[in-house]
């Protein structure tokens, strides 16, 4: 199981549905209204803030790809 699926499995039903909806918005490019910031030192990587959770995604010529879902802590942005 990849880390993205593992973190999704930890969430309760309503929260999981909310994150899946946000993932779909990111993948489809409908990111207006989301709390997005570009990651420092990264070419095309961004984060979306949802409370204490962070969604890291990358913009490519093929579209947006969700890379990571993590609860915010000191290790959230490492190994990106």
MOWOKA-V918035 format. One record per residue. N is the residue number from 1. RES is the residue in one small letter. PSI is psi in whole degrees, -180 to 180 (999 if undefined). Layout:
# MOWOKA-V918035
n: {N,N}
res: {RES,RES}
psi: {PSI,PSI}
This chain:
# MOWOKA-V918035
n: {1,2,3,4,5,6,7,8,9,10,11,12,13,14,15,16,17,18,19,20,21,22,23,24,25,26,27,28,29,30,31,32,33,34,35,36,37,38,39,40,41,42,43,44,45,46,47,48,49,50,51,52,53,54,55,56,57,58,59,60,61,62,63,64,65,66,67,68,69,70,71,72,73,74,75,76,77,78,79,80}
res: {x,x,x,x,x,x,x,x,x,x,x,x,x,x,x,x,x,x,x,x,x,x,x,x,x,x,x,x,x,x,x,x,x,x,x,x,x,x,x,x,x,x,x,x,x,x,x,x,x,x,x,x,x,x,x,x,x,x,x,x,x,x,x,x,x,x,x,x,x,x,x,x,x,x,x,x,x,x,x,x}
psi: {130,160,-33,-49,-36,-45,-35,-39,-26,-19,154,166,-56,-38,-42,-43,-42,-46,-37,-38,-41,-41,-44,-40,-42,-48,-36,-8,7,68,3,132,-10,152,91,141,144,140,133,135,4,137,-55,32,141,163,148,128,127,90,-126,-5,150,136,120,129,163,137,127,176,-24,-15,-168,140,125,126,-37,145,123,147,135,123,-172,-14,1,-45,4,158,33,999}
